[in-house]
Amino acid sequence: MSSARSSADATPAPWRAWLMVALLFMFMFLNYADKSVIGLAGPQIRKDLDLSYAAFGDIGSSFFYLFAISSILGGFVANRLPARWLLLGMAVIWSLTQFPMMGTVGIGTLVACRVLLGAGEGPAYPVALHAIYKWFPDNRRTLPTSLLVLGAGVGTAVSGLVLPAVIQRWDWHAAFVAVGLAGLIWAVAWFLLGREGPIEDRVHPAAAPSGERVPYRHLLTCPTMIGIFIACFGAYWAIAVGLVWGYSYMIQAAHLDPLSAGRVAVIPTVISIFLAPAIGWLSQHLMQRGVPSRFSRGALGCIGLVLGALGIAGMALMDGVAAKIAFYSFAASISFVIYTVAPPIIAEITPGRQRGAMLAINNAVYSCAGILAPSIMGRVVDASADPIAGYRNGYLLLAAILAGCGMLGLVLIDPARDRRRFAALARGPAAEHLSLAD
């Protein structure tokens, strides 16, 4: 018999569980502040280093060169080691990679630090989720997940408010130092307050009667996981484009000054402060009422992608500044709902001992969009008659990707079907054949 405790056996103190949510909210806040600084400093970096749009896009993509590999490695390590210490180590690495930006910086130093930062941040989201799921049972995980996603949005927004002012007052080097210091402060707080959760639950009992393990080849190739990979990939294409190019787009295409362009990033976060917990609560409420997670989780996320595609297309095609900001705010708020619902779906079909790895593999797969999206956007802008037309074409491509990924996710994601298949596999080939026939 496994020594792992079931969620029914563990009774974590509610105040401590929500303290961990608050700390990991700030963890994701800093994660996205670190990601955002390159885009906010982009105009000055391109000027100082005399970079083309394509060259700057390649620097933005370099963050993701080791991101997927480190994500997978971190996920498997999280299956075996306490998440508390992994999170602390990541925060220290993030901070230390910012400080070489203090002095004179060439392309080589900038790329090296971005690659190292990406390696340190690769496992961040899946390990944070794995850690928080040790504090909440399956039917109560969507709301805390939504708050971690909200932390990422708030980090992007606050960076947009604060870092342009730092850059304007001093220079872009100071912005990197600021996020590095903030990371060290969080690391100290986590060292003092962070704890490992008591819940080590198994997969849904219908999925694996043995209660122990589902072979990775079946987890990775089931339609639900493929649908999640595709949907999250589309959403991350939007994130990567926004982080590297969104600030420059608002300055060049919407004709905003640098401080106003930074403030625009706050609008989706203000919406998300209400929307993300509302979606999390709605999904959790529907789950508790017995609505299958295909609809209470999967459909909510995938429909968000399709609606986000419409918002991005509207932003690209409309000329007015107010219209661009309105469509951008809508798209940026609704597209990322998939990150609230996808992790609980993965946890639903995955044994607890494999959960860290599966969350990390999903993170690795969808983050590959980060390698492609900034570089492709830069090349589309360079290849167009003028930057404005290039941005329009690049964002229309993004809209098509979001819509296609959302529709595929709607078709493929069905956790109950795949749990039945896993149960049939455990019983033998004949049972599997009957399950597939269903």
GIURBEL-V95023 format. One record per pair of residues at least 6 apart in sequence whose ideal C-beta (glycine too) atoms are under 6 Angstrom apart, sorted by the first residue. I is the first residue (numbers start at 1). GAP is how many residues later the second one is. D is the distance in Angstrom with one decimal. If there is no record, write none. Layout:
I | GAP | D
I | GAP | D
//
This chain:
4 | 196 | 4.0
5 | 195 | 5.3
6 | 195 | 5.7
7 | 130 | 3.9
7 | 192 | 4.9
7 | 194 | 4.2
10 | 188 | 4.0
10 | 189 | 4.5
12 | 123 | 5.2
12 | 186 | 5.2
17 | 118 | 4.0
20 | 115 | 5.6
21 | 123 | 5.1
21 | 126 | 5.6
23 | 167 | 5.9
24 | 104 | 4.9
24 | 108 | 5.8
24 | 124 | 5.8
25 | 122 | 5.6
25 | 126 | 3.9
26 | 160 | 5.7
27 | 101 | 5.8
28 | 120 | 5.1
28 | 123 | 3.5
28 | 124 | 4.6
29 | 122 | 4.6
29 | 125 | 5.6
29 | 126 | 3.7
30 | 152 | 5.9
30 | 153 | 5.4
30 | 156 | 5.6
31 | 90 | 6.0
31 | 93 | 5.0
32 | 120 | 4.4
32 | 123 | 3.6
32 | 124 | 4.8
33 | 122 | 4.5
33 | 126 | 4.6
33 | 146 | 5.0
34 | 60 | 5.4
34 | 145 | 5.4
35 | 208 | 5.2
36 | 120 | 5.2
36 | 123 | 4.1
36 | 207 | 5.8
37 | 138 | 5.2
37 | 139 | 5.8
37 | 142 | 5.6
39 | 204 | 5.0
39 | 205 | 4.9
39 | 208 | 4.8
40 | 123 | 4.8
40 | 124 | 5.9
40 | 207 | 5.4
41 | 131 | 3.7
41 | 134 | 5.6
42 | 206 | 5.4
44 | 128 | 4.5
46 | 10 | 5.1
53 | 325 | 4.4
53 | 328 | 4.4
53 | 329 | 4.8
54 | 324 | 4.3
54 | 325 | 5.0
54 | 328 | 4.8
57 | 317 | 4.5
57 | 318 | 4.6
57 | 320 | 5.9
57 | 321 | 2.4
58 | 317 | 5.4
59 | 52 | 6.0
60 | 184 | 3.5
60 | 314 | 3.5
61 | 310 | 5.2
61 | 313 | 4.6
61 | 314 | 4.5
62 | 49 | 4.8
62 | 52 | 4.8
62 | 53 | 5.4
63 | 51 | 4.5
63 | 55 | 4.1
64 | 54 | 5.5
64 | 303 | 5.8
64 | 306 | 3.6
64 | 307 | 4.4
65 | 50 | 5.2
66 | 49 | 5.9
66 | 52 | 5.6
66 | 53 | 4.0
67 | 51 | 4.2
67 | 55 | 4.4
67 | 300 | 4.9
68 | 296 | 3.7
68 | 299 | 5.4
68 | 300 | 5.8
70 | 49 | 4.5
70 | 52 | 3.4
70 | 53 | 6.0
71 | 51 | 3.8
71 | 52 | 5.1
71 | 289 | 4.8
71 | 292 | 4.5
71 | 293 | 4.1
72 | 288 | 5.4
72 | 289 | 5.7
72 | 292 | 4.7
74 | 49 | 2.4
74 | 53 | 5.8
74 | 286 | 5.8
75 | 51 | 5.3
75 | 281 | 4.9
75 | 282 | 4.3
75 | 285 | 2.1
76 | 281 | 4.8
78 | 8 | 5.9
78 | 49 | 5.0
78 | 52 | 5.1
78 | 278 | 3.4
79 | 277 | 4.5
79 | 278 | 5.4
82 | 114 | 4.9
83 | 44 | 5.4
83 | 47 | 5.6
83 | 48 | 3.7
84 | 110 | 5.0
84 | 112 | 5.1
86 | 41 | 5.3
88 | 99 | 5.9
88 | 102 | 5.5
88 | 103 | 5.9
90 | 30 | 5.4
90 | 34 | 5.7
91 | 92 | 5.4
91 | 95 | 5.6
91 | 96 | 4.2
92 | 95 | 5.3
93 | 27 | 3.5
94 | 26 | 5.2
94 | 89 | 4.9
95 | 85 | 4.6
95 | 88 | 3.5
95 | 89 | 4.7
97 | 16 | 4.9
97 | 19 | 4.8
97 | 20 | 4.4
98 | 78 | 4.6
98 | 81 | 5.6
98 | 82 | 3.1
99 | 81 | 5.2
100 | 9 | 5.9
100 | 13 | 5.4
101 | 72 | 5.4
101 | 75 | 3.5
102 | 71 | 5.7
102 | 75 | 5.7
123 | 237 | 5.8
125 | 238 | 5.7
126 | 233 | 3.5
126 | 234 | 4.2
126 | 237 | 4.6
128 | 20 | 6.0
129 | 214 | 4.8
129 | 230 | 5.4
130 | 225 | 6.0
130 | 226 | 4.2
130 | 229 | 5.9
132 | 12 | 5.3
133 | 8 | 5.8
133 | 214 | 5.8
134 | 63 | 2.7
134 | 65 | 5.0
135 | 62 | 4.0
136 | 8 | 5.6
139 | 148 | 5.5
139 | 149 | 5.7
141 | 203 | 4.7
142 | 138 | 4.7
142 | 141 | 4.5
142 | 142 | 4.3
142 | 202 | 5.2
143 | 137 | 4.1
143 | 138 | 5.8
143 | 141 | 5.3
145 | 195 | 5.4
145 | 198 | 5.4
145 | 199 | 5.9
146 | 130 | 4.5
146 | 131 | 5.5
146 | 134 | 2.9
146 | 194 | 4.3
149 | 127 | 5.7
149 | 190 | 4.8
149 | 191 | 5.1
150 | 122 | 5.7
150 | 126 | 4.3
153 | 116 | 4.7
153 | 119 | 4.7
154 | 115 | 5.4
156 | 109 | 5.8
157 | 108 | 5.0
157 | 109 | 4.4
157 | 112 | 3.4
160 | 102 | 4.0
160 | 105 | 3.1
161 | 101 | 5.8
161 | 105 | 5.8
163 | 12 | 4.6
164 | 94 | 5.1
164 | 95 | 5.4
164 | 98 | 3.9
166 | 8 | 5.3
166 | 9 | 5.0
166 | 12 | 5.7
167 | 8 | 5.3
200 | 152 | 5.3
201 | 151 | 4.8
202 | 9 | 4.8
202 | 149 | 5.5
202 | 150 | 5.5
203 | 147 | 5.9
203 | 148 | 4.1
204 | 144 | 6.0
204 | 215 | 5.6
206 | 213 | 4.9
206 | 217 | 5.5
207 | 142 | 5.9
207 | 212 | 4.1
207 | 215 | 4.4
207 | 216 | 6.0
208 | 6 | 5.3
208 | 214 | 5.6
208 | 218 | 5.7
209 | 217 | 5.2
210 | 216 | 5.9
213 | 138 | 5.6
214 | 208 | 5.2
222 | 196 | 4.3
223 | 189 | 4.4
224 | 189 | 5.1
224 | 190 | 5.9
224 | 191 | 5.3
224 | 194 | 4.7
226 | 186 | 5.6
227 | 182 | 4.6
227 | 185 | 3.0
227 | 186 | 4.0
228 | 114 | 4.9
229 | 136 | 4.7
230 | 175 | 5.0
230 | 178 | 4.9
230 | 179 | 5.8
231 | 71 | 5.6
231 | 107 | 5.0
231 | 174 | 5.3
231 | 178 | 3.4
232 | 106 | 5.9
232 | 110 | 5.7
232 | 134 | 3.7
233 | 133 | 4.4
233 | 136 | 5.1
234 | 71 | 5.7
234 | 167 | 5.2
234 | 168 | 5.0
234 | 171 | 2.8
235 | 100 | 5.6
235 | 101 | 5.6
235 | 103 | 5.0
236 | 130 | 4.5
236 | 133 | 4.2
237 | 132 | 4.2
237 | 136 | 4.7
237 | 164 | 5.3
238 | 97 | 5.3
238 | 160 | 5.9
240 | 129 | 5.8
240 | 130 | 4.2
240 | 133 | 3.9
240 | 134 | 5.6
241 | 132 | 4.9
241 | 136 | 5.4
241 | 157 | 5.7
244 | 130 | 4.1
245 | 132 | 5.3
247 | 14 | 5.5
249 | 142 | 5.2
250 | 6 | 4.9
250 | 11 | 3.9
250 | 14 | 5.5
251 | 10 | 5.0
252 | 135 | 5.6
253 | 135 | 5.4
253 | 138 | 5.2
254 | 67 | 5.0
254 | 70 | 5.0
264 | 61 | 5.7
267 | 62 | 4.3
268 | 61 | 5.0
268 | 64 | 3.7
268 | 65 | 4.6
271 | 62 | 4.2
272 | 61 | 5.3
275 | 58 | 5.6
279 | 58 | 5.3
279 | 61 | 5.7
280 | 60 | 5.5
283 | 13 | 5.2
283 | 14 | 5.4
283 | 17 | 5.8
283 | 58 | 5.8
286 | 10 | 3.5
287 | 9 | 5.0
292 | 124 | 5.5
293 | 122 | 5.0
294 | 120 | 4.7
297 | 44 | 4.0
297 | 48 | 5.2
298 | 115 | 3.6
300 | 37 | 6.0
300 | 41 | 5.6
301 | 36 | 5.1
301 | 37 | 3.5
301 | 40 | 4.2
302 | 104 | 4.6
302 | 107 | 3.9
302 | 108 | 4.4
304 | 30 | 4.7
304 | 31 | 6.0
304 | 33 | 3.6
305 | 30 | 5.9
305 | 97 | 5.1
305 | 100 | 5.9
305 | 101 | 3.1
306 | 97 | 5.5
306 | 100 | 4.1
307 | 27 | 4.9
308 | 23 | 4.5
308 | 26 | 5.1
308 | 27 | 3.0
308 | 94 | 5.3
309 | 90 | 4.5
309 | 93 | 3.8
309 | 94 | 3.8
311 | 16 | 4.8
311 | 19 | 4.3
311 | 20 | 2.9
312 | 19 | 4.7
312 | 83 | 5.5
312 | 86 | 5.4
312 | 87 | 4.2
313 | 86 | 4.1
314 | 13 | 3.8
315 | 9 | 5.1
315 | 12 | 3.8
315 | 13 | 4.8
316 | 76 | 4.8
316 | 79 | 3.9
316 | 80 | 5.2
318 | 6 | 5.9
345 | 70 | 5.5
346 | 12 | 5.3
346 | 13 | 5.7
347 | 8 | 5.5
348 | 67 | 5.2
349 | 66 | 5.2
349 | 69 | 5.7
349 | 70 | 5.9
350 | 8 | 4.6
377 | 17 | 4.3
380 | 10 | 5.3
380 | 13 | 5.3
380 | 14 | 4.3
381 | 6 | 5.4
381 | 9 | 3.3
384 | 6 | 3.3
420 | 15 | 5.1
421 | 14 | 4.9
424 | 7 | 4.0
424 | 8 | 4.4
424 | 11 | 3.5
425 | 7 | 5.2
//
